[in-house]
Amino acid sequence: MDGFAREGSRVIRCRLYLITPPRIDGRFGETLRRALGAGDVACVQLRLKDVADGEILKAGEALMPIVQQAGAAFIVNDRPDLARTLGADGVHVGQEDAPYAEARALLGPKAIVGVTCHNSRHLAMEAAEAGADYVAFGAFFPTATKDAKTRAEPELLTWWQEMMTVPCVAIGGITTENAPALVEAGADFLAVASGVWDHAAGPADAVRRLNDIFDTLAKTGRGAR
C-alpha cells in the first residue's frame, strides 16, 4: 500500500495523488471506483472539512475498501485519531494540525504520514529529517478547493529533487493542462481534486490523461527521476 516508496532512493515516475471533493454523497463511491479503474493512482486522501467526526468515519468506512481494492493507499486529512479508528493507511497533516511526531506516535512506524510545507524549504527539511514519508508543496496554481495561504513556484520542486530523497507532492489548482510543468520540475506526486472531479470529460478521463502525461514525460526523460 505504500505508494510513497522509492526504487532505491528515487521515485521513477510521477504518480497521481487523488483528493476527494469537499462534499460527497452516496453516489460518489461508484464515481471513485471508475476513476481508480482508469489508471494508476498512488493514494486517495479523504478530505472533508467542517463536518462531524461521524460523517468522516462513515465516508471512510464506505470509501476505504474501494481505494484499497484498487491497490491505492487510503489517507485521512488532518486527523490521525480518525485515521487510527478507521485503520487507514496513513494521514496528511498541515502546519496547524497535529504535529508530525504526534501523528507518527499515534499511527505507528508503518503508516504513511505526510506533511504540508507550503512554499517553505525550512519546513520541508524539518519534516523530512523528522521522518515524514512525503512533503507537500503548494499551492502552485489558483484553486477553489481551499483558501491557499501560499504560492509555490515549480523551481521549489527542482531544488527538492536535487537536495533530498523524501518524495515531494505538488498541490493546488492542478489540471491536465498545467500538470506537465510540475512533472518536469520534479514532482513525485501530483495531488489533484477538482482537476479530476470537475474535468469536462469526467473523472475517469482525467485520470487517464494524467497518467498519459506521466508516461510520456517519463519515456522522454523529462519526467524521469
TAWOJO-V924749 format. One record per backbone hydrogen bond with DSSP energy under -0.5 kcal/mol. NH is the residue of the N-H (numbers start at 1). CO is the residue of the C=O. Records with the same first field share a line. If there is no record, write none. Layout:
BEGIN
NH->CO ; CO
END
This chain:
BEGIN
3->1
5->2
7->10
8->6
9->7
10->7
12->10
14->223
15->188
17->190
18->16 ; 43
19->192
20->45
28->25
30->27
31->27
32->28
33->29
34->30
35->31
36->32
37->33
38->35
39->36
42->16
43->16
44->73
45->18
46->44 ; 75
47->45
48->46
55->52
56->52
57->53
58->54
59->55
60->56
61->57
62->58
63->59
64->60
67->63
68->64
69->65
70->66 ; 67
71->68
72->67
73->42
75->44 ; 73
76->90
77->46
78->92
79->77
80->78
83->79
84->80
85->81
86->82
87->83
88->83
89->74
90->74
91->112
92->76
93->114
97->94
98->78
103->99
104->100
105->101
106->102
107->103
108->104
111->108
112->89
113->111
114->91
115->134
116->93
117->136
118->136
120->117
121->119
124->120
125->121
126->122
127->123
128->124
129->125
130->126
131->127 ; 128
132->127
133->113
134->113
135->167
136->115
137->169
138->118
139->171
140->171
141->172
148->146
152->139
156->153
157->154
158->154
159->155
160->156
161->157
162->158
163->159
164->160
167->133
169->135
170->189
171->137
172->191
179->175
181->178
182->178 ; 179
183->179
184->180
185->181
186->182 ; 183
187->182
188->168
189->168
190->15
191->170 ; 189
192->17 ; 190
196->193
197->193
198->194
199->196
202->199
206->202
207->203
208->204
209->205
210->206
211->207
212->208
213->209
214->210
215->211
216->212
217->213
218->214
219->215
220->216
221->217
222->217
223->217
224->217
225->12
END
